[in-house]
C-alpha cells in the first residue's frame, strides 16, 4: 500500500520550509482540491500495479494569499481566492470583468465555491477557462521560494499539459494584473450549456482610439498543448480600422497558430473550424464594449 502524509502549515514561511525539507518525496499542494481529490479517490479505489513512493499532501488554505486588492496601477488576486469570490468581487467587476465572464462559464456553483484561481492556473490544463483571459490581460504570476520571490509573465509560464516553469520548491502566491485602458471579452464552446470543459475558448483584449485598434492581445484555449497567444493574428489587427469584415478575415488565419488534437470532446478538425469563430466573437464583443 502507498503511504500518505498530510500537513497543514499555518503560514507561507512554514509551507516553504516543509517543501525545502522534502527532497526526493512526491509532494502535492492542495488548495480547493476539486481536481486532485477525485484523482486521489480513484487512486485509493484501485489495486496498485506497482509500489508508489509516499505522497505528501500539503494543504495551503491556512497560509494567506486569499484577498483581492488594488493600488493605483494594478489588481492583486491571491492564489487562494476562490472562483466564486472573483465572480462576486466588485473590484474585479470594475476593472477586470472578463474574469467574471470566464468564472461564470467554469464548472458549477459548488465547484466554484471551493476551487481557487491558483489551483486552476497550476493545474495547467490547455482548456482551463481562466488562462486565456489571464493571457490577454497580460497577467504576472508571483512565485515564492525559500530564498525570495520572482515574477513570471503568464505568457511564459505554461510549458505543456499540466506543466509550468515553477520549481518544485516554489509556490504561486499572487496574480498581478495591470489596469488597462481597453476592454476584454471571453467566449467558450462546450458540449453542453453548463458544467463542461471547453471544446474551444477564446479571449480578446482590445484598445481602440477613434475606430482604430491601438493594441490587441488574443488567446485561444483547448487548441494546443497550452493555451495560445495569437501573436500573428494580433499584429494584423493593430493600427487598422476595426470592422466586422476585417475581424472575420484575420481570424480565418488563426488556424496557422494552433495545433489541436482529437480527444473525447472534439476532433482536431472541428476545433480548427470553430476556433476562428470563437475568436471573432470575442474580438467583436471586446470592440462593442469600447
C-alpha positions as CSV (number, residue, x, y, z in Angstrom):
1,X,0.0,0.0,0.0
2,X,1.1,3.5,-0.7
3,X,1.7,5.8,2.3
4,X,0.0,9.2,2.5
5,X,1.2,12.1,4.8
6,X,-0.9,15.2,5.4
7,X,0.4,18.6,6.6
8,X,-1.5,21.9,7.1
9,X,1.1,24.7,7.7
10,X,-0.2,27.8,9.3
11,X,1.9,30.3,7.2
12,X,3.6,30.7,3.9
13,X,7.1,30.5,5.6
14,X,6.1,27.2,7.2
15,X,4.9,25.9,3.9
16,X,8.1,26.8,2.1
17,X,10.1,25.3,4.9
18,X,8.2,22.0,4.5
19,X,8.9,22.0,0.8
20,X,12.6,22.6,1.4
21,X,12.8,19.6,3.7
22,X,11.1,17.2,1.2
23,X,13.8,16.4,-1.3
24,X,13.0,13.1,-3.1
25,X,9.5,12.6,-1.9
26,X,6.4,13.1,-4.0
27,X,4.5,16.2,-2.9
28,X,1.1,17.6,-3.8
29,X,0.0,21.0,-2.8
30,X,-3.7,21.1,-2.0
31,X,-6.0,24.2,-2.3
32,X,-9.6,23.7,-3.2
33,X,-8.9,20.1,-4.3
34,X,-11.6,20.0,-6.9
35,X,-9.3,18.3,-9.4
36,X,-6.9,16.5,-7.1
37,X,-9.3,14.9,-4.6
38,X,-11.3,13.0,-7.3
39,X,-8.0,11.7,-8.7
40,X,-6.9,10.7,-5.2
41,X,-10.2,8.9,-4.6
42,X,-9.7,6.9,-7.8
43,X,-6.2,6.0,-6.8
44,X,-7.3,4.8,-3.4
45,X,-10.0,2.6,-5.1
46,X,-7.6,1.0,-7.5
47,X,-5.4,-2.0,-6.8
48,X,-1.8,-0.7,-7.3
49,X,0.1,-2.3,-10.2
50,X,3.4,-1.2,-8.7
51,X,4.7,0.2,-5.5
52,X,4.5,4.0,-5.5
53,X,6.5,6.3,-3.3
54,X,4.9,8.0,-0.3
55,X,2.8,11.0,-1.1
56,X,3.0,14.2,1.0
57,X,-0.2,16.2,0.7
58,X,0.3,19.8,1.9
59,X,-2.9,21.9,2.5
60,X,-2.4,25.6,1.6
61,X,-5.6,27.0,2.9
62,X,-4.2,28.4,6.2
63,X,-1.3,30.3,4.6
64,X,-3.0,33.5,3.5
65,X,-3.0,34.9,-0.1
66,X,-6.8,34.8,-0.2
67,X,-7.5,38.5,-0.9
68,X,-8.3,40.7,-3.8
69,X,-6.6,44.1,-3.6
70,X,-5.6,47.1,-5.7
71,X,-3.4,50.1,-6.0
72,X,-3.4,52.9,-8.5
73,X,-1.9,50.7,-11.2
74,X,-2.7,47.0,-10.6
75,X,-5.2,44.5,-9.2
76,X,-3.7,41.8,-7.0
77,X,-5.5,38.5,-6.7
78,X,-4.3,36.0,-4.1
79,X,-3.8,32.5,-5.4
80,X,-6.2,31.1,-2.8
81,X,-9.1,33.3,-3.8
82,X,-12.0,31.1,-4.9
83,X,-13.6,31.4,-8.3
84,X,-16.8,32.5,-6.6
85,X,-15.0,35.3,-4.8
86,X,-13.7,36.5,-8.2
87,X,-17.2,36.2,-9.7
88,X,-18.7,38.3,-6.9
89,X,-16.0,40.9,-6.4
90,X,-16.9,44.5,-7.1
91,X,-13.3,45.3,-7.7
92,X,-13.0,42.6,-10.4
93,X,-16.3,43.8,-11.9
94,X,-14.9,47.3,-12.1
95,X,-11.5,46.6,-13.6
96,X,-11.4,43.0,-14.9
97,X,-15.0,42.0,-15.9
98,X,-13.6,39.5,-18.4
99,X,-12.6,37.3,-15.5
100,X,-16.2,37.3,-14.3
101,X,-17.3,36.2,-17.7
102,X,-14.8,33.3,-17.5
103,X,-15.7,32.3,-14.0
104,X,-19.4,32.2,-14.8
105,X,-18.6,29.6,-17.5
106,X,-16.4,27.5,-15.3
107,X,-17.8,24.3,-13.7
108,X,-20.8,24.8,-11.4
109,X,-21.5,26.8,-8.2
110,X,-20.4,24.0,-5.9
111,X,-17.1,23.7,-7.6
112,X,-16.5,27.5,-7.9
113,X,-17.2,27.9,-4.2
114,X,-14.1,25.9,-3.3
115,X,-11.9,25.9,-6.4
116,X,-9.2,28.6,-6.4
117,X,-7.7,30.7,-9.1
118,X,-4.2,29.5,-8.2
119,X,-5.3,25.9,-8.4
120,X,-6.9,26.5,-11.8
121,X,-3.6,28.0,-13.0
122,X,-1.3,25.4,-11.5
123,X,-3.4,22.6,-13.0
124,X,-2.2,24.0,-16.3
125,X,-5.0,22.5,-18.4
126,X,-4.9,23.7,-22.0
127,X,-8.7,24.1,-21.7
128,X,-8.8,26.0,-18.4
129,X,-11.2,28.9,-18.6
130,X,-9.2,31.2,-16.5
131,X,-6.0,31.0,-18.5
132,X,-7.0,32.7,-21.8
133,X,-8.3,35.8,-20.0
134,X,-5.2,36.0,-17.9
135,X,-3.1,35.8,-21.1
136,X,-4.9,38.7,-22.8
137,X,-4.8,40.7,-19.6
138,X,-1.0,40.2,-19.6
139,X,-1.1,38.8,-16.1
140,X,2.0,38.3,-14.0
141,X,2.4,35.4,-11.5
142,X,4.4,35.8,-8.3
143,X,6.2,32.7,-7.2
144,X,7.6,32.5,-3.7
145,X,10.5,30.4,-2.7
146,X,12.6,30.0,0.5
147,X,15.2,32.5,-0.9
148,X,12.6,35.1,-2.1
149,X,10.1,35.7,-4.9
150,X,10.2,36.0,-8.6
151,X,7.6,37.2,-11.1
152,X,6.8,35.4,-14.4
153,X,4.5,36.6,-17.2
154,X,1.5,34.3,-17.8
155,X,2.6,34.0,-21.5
156,X,5.9,32.4,-20.3
157,X,4.5,30.3,-17.5
158,X,2.9,27.2,-19.2
159,X,5.1,24.6,-20.9
160,X,2.6,21.8,-21.6
161,X,-0.4,20.0,-20.3
162,X,-0.1,20.1,-16.5
163,X,3.3,21.6,-16.8
164,X,4.7,25.0,-15.9
165,X,8.1,26.7,-15.2
166,X,7.5,26.7,-11.4
167,X,10.2,25.0,-9.4
168,X,9.1,22.2,-7.0
169,X,10.2,24.3,-4.1
170,X,8.1,27.3,-5.1
171,X,4.5,28.3,-4.6
172,X,2.3,30.5,-6.6
173,X,1.1,33.3,-4.3
174,X,-0.3,36.2,-6.3
175,X,-1.7,37.1,-9.7
176,X,-0.9,40.7,-10.7
177,X,-2.9,42.4,-13.5
178,X,-2.3,45.9,-14.7
179,X,-5.4,48.1,-15.0
180,X,-5.7,48.6,-18.8
181,X,-7.4,51.2,-20.9
182,X,-9.0,48.7,-23.2
183,X,-11.8,46.1,-23.0
184,X,-11.8,42.4,-22.9
185,X,-14.2,39.5,-23.7
186,X,-14.3,35.8,-23.2
187,X,-16.2,33.2,-25.2
188,X,-16.5,29.4,-24.6
189,X,-17.8,26.5,-26.6
190,X,-18.6,23.3,-24.7
191,X,-20.6,20.2,-25.4
192,X,-23.5,21.4,-23.2
193,X,-24.7,24.6,-21.7
194,X,-23.2,24.3,-18.2
195,X,-20.5,22.5,-16.1
196,X,-18.5,21.4,-19.1
197,X,-14.9,21.6,-20.2
198,X,-14.1,23.8,-23.2
199,X,-14.0,22.4,-26.7
200,X,-12.5,25.8,-27.6
201,X,-12.4,29.0,-25.6
202,X,-11.2,32.4,-26.7
203,X,-10.3,35.7,-25.1
204,X,-9.6,39.1,-26.6
205,X,-8.3,42.4,-25.2
206,X,-8.7,45.5,-27.5
207,X,-7.7,49.1,-27.1
208,X,-9.4,51.5,-29.5
209,X,-8.9,55.1,-30.5
210,X,-11.4,56.7,-32.9
211,X,-12.2,53.4,-34.5
212,X,-8.5,52.4,-34.8
213,X,-7.1,49.4,-32.9
214,X,-4.2,50.7,-30.8
215,X,-3.5,47.4,-29.0
216,X,-4.7,43.8,-29.2
217,X,-4.0,40.7,-27.3
218,X,-5.7,37.5,-28.4
219,X,-5.7,33.9,-26.9
220,X,-7.3,30.5,-27.6
221,X,-7.6,27.6,-25.3
222,X,-8.0,23.8,-25.9
223,X,-6.3,24.1,-29.3
224,X,-2.7,23.2,-28.4
225,X,-0.6,21.7,-25.6
226,X,-1.0,25.1,-23.8
227,X,-3.4,28.0,-24.2
228,X,-2.1,30.1,-27.1
229,X,-1.4,33.8,-27.5
230,X,-2.2,34.5,-31.1
231,X,0.6,36.9,-31.9
232,X,0.3,36.8,-35.7
233,X,-3.4,37.5,-35.7
234,X,-2.9,40.3,-33.2
235,X,-0.4,42.0,-35.5
236,X,-2.9,42.0,-38.3
237,X,-5.4,44.0,-36.2
238,X,-3.3,46.7,-34.7
239,X,-3.2,50.0,-36.5
240,X,-6.2,49.3,-38.6
241,X,-9.9,50.5,-38.6
242,X,-11.7,47.7,-36.8
243,X,-14.7,46.5,-38.9
244,X,-16.5,43.1,-38.8
245,X,-15.2,42.1,-42.2
246,X,-11.6,42.7,-41.2
247,X,-12.1,40.8,-38.0
248,X,-13.5,37.8,-39.9
249,X,-10.7,37.9,-42.4
250,X,-7.9,38.0,-39.9
251,X,-9.5,35.3,-37.6
252,X,-9.6,32.9,-40.5
253,X,-5.8,32.7,-40.4
254,X,-5.6,31.8,-36.8
255,X,-5.5,28.1,-37.7
256,X,-1.9,28.6,-38.5
257,X,-1.2,29.4,-34.9
258,X,-2.9,26.4,-33.3
259,X,-2.2,22.7,-33.1
260,X,-5.3,20.9,-31.7
261,X,-5.7,17.2,-31.1
262,X,-8.6,14.7,-31.2
263,X,-10.0,13.9,-27.8
264,X,-13.2,12.8,-26.1
265,X,-14.7,16.3,-26.5
266,X,-13.9,17.1,-30.2
267,X,-11.7,16.3,-33.1
268,X,-8.8,18.4,-34.2
269,X,-10.7,19.2,-37.5
270,X,-13.7,20.5,-35.6
271,X,-11.5,22.7,-33.3
272,X,-9.9,24.2,-36.4
273,X,-13.3,25.1,-37.7
274,X,-14.7,26.7,-34.6
275,X,-11.5,28.4,-33.2
276,X,-11.7,31.3,-35.8
277,X,-15.4,31.7,-35.0
278,X,-14.9,31.9,-31.2
279,X,-12.0,34.3,-31.6
280,X,-14.1,36.5,-33.9
281,X,-16.9,36.6,-31.4
282,X,-14.6,37.6,-28.6
283,X,-13.0,40.4,-30.6
284,X,-16.4,41.7,-31.7
285,X,-17.6,41.8,-28.1
286,X,-14.5,43.5,-26.8
287,X,-14.8,46.1,-29.6
288,X,-18.5,46.6,-28.9
289,X,-17.8,47.3,-25.2
290,X,-15.4,50.1,-26.0
